[in-house]
């Protein structure tokens, strides 16, 4: 794992990556809000795993104290709070199936529990979107979570996220 990036640098990196791709039905502002929601969802899932807090408690905390607030002296960009809540609730509600979908794409000698908590949160959020939000192109979902992985980890982990989510997408969206 690399040195944690500042929130500002993570958001700048994600904004730059967003220029490379776009969800065509969304405005630039809506795409940015969805990206921030994905980042917040990963943070919330990580927080829930470490602190053992319940889903509604964490969603309320983010809504009341984190969104529209300054973090590290910088205002957090607008988030799609509904998208955030859907991801967090969806991952928690479907975690058993989501974990099964991810485990099916890990090497046979790897267990999900061996992965870093942040990496697990990234994979779970991405897998939920791939399985449940088929209205969002798979490339967008995978790219977003790969960019998030790059913000927290080295290239090896980002490639791992790409491969794992691509496998989940093939399983979940088989034609």
FENBELTA-V262779 format. One record per backbone hydrogen bond with DSSP energy under -0.5 kcal/mol. NH is the residue of the N-H (numbers start at 0). CO is the residue of the C=O. E is the energy in kcal/mol with one decimal. If there is no record, write none. Layout:
NH:CO:E
NH:CO:E
This chain:
1:151:-0.6
4:150:-0.6
9:5:-2.3
10:6:-2.6
11:7:-2.2
12:8:-2.4
13:9:-2.5
14:10:-2.4
15:11:-2.2
16:12:-2.1
17:13:-2.2
18:14:-1.2
19:15:-0.5
19:16:-1.3
20:16:-0.6
20:17:-0.9
23:21:-0.9
25:22:-2.2
30:26:-2.5
31:27:-2.3
32:28:-2.2
33:29:-2.0
34:30:-2.3
35:31:-2.5
36:32:-1.9
37:33:-2.2
38:34:-2.2
39:35:-2.7
40:36:-2.4
41:37:-2.1
42:38:-2.2
43:39:-2.9
44:40:-2.7
45:41:-2.3
46:42:-2.6
47:43:-2.8
48:44:-2.1
49:45:-2.3
50:46:-3.0
51:47:-1.9
57:53:-2.1
58:54:-2.5
59:55:-2.3
60:56:-2.3
61:57:-2.6
62:58:-2.5
63:59:-2.8
64:60:-2.7
65:60:-0.8
65:61:-1.3
66:61:-2.9
68:65:-1.2
70:73:-3.5
73:70:-2.0
75:68:-2.4
79:32:-2.3
80:78:-1.4
83:79:-2.5
84:80:-2.5
85:81:-2.4
86:82:-2.5
87:83:-2.5
88:84:-2.8
89:85:-2.6
90:86:-2.9
91:87:-2.3
92:88:-3.0
93:89:-2.1
94:91:-0.9
97:93:-2.8
98:94:-3.3
99:95:-1.8
100:96:-2.2
101:97:-2.2
102:98:-3.1
103:99:-1.9
104:101:-1.8
105:102:-1.3
109:106:-2.4
113:110:-1.6
114:111:-1.4
119:115:-2.5
120:116:-2.2
121:117:-2.4
122:118:-2.5
123:119:-2.8
124:120:-2.5
125:121:-2.5
126:122:-2.8
127:123:-2.4
128:124:-2.2
129:125:-2.4
130:126:-2.3
131:127:-3.1
132:128:-2.2
133:131:-0.6
135:132:-1.9
136:134:-0.5
139:136:-0.6
140:136:-1.9
141:137:-2.8
142:138:-2.6
143:139:-2.6
144:140:-2.1
145:141:-2.3
146:142:-2.6
147:143:-2.1
148:144:-2.2
149:145:-2.3
150:146:-1.3
151:147:-1.0
151:148:-0.8
152:148:-2.9
157:153:-1.6
158:154:-2.7
159:155:-1.9
160:156:-2.7
161:157:-2.4
162:158:-2.6
163:159:-2.8
164:160:-2.7
165:161:-2.2
166:162:-2.1
167:163:-2.3
168:164:-2.6
169:165:-2.2
170:166:-2.1
171:167:-3.0
172:168:-2.7
173:170:-0.6
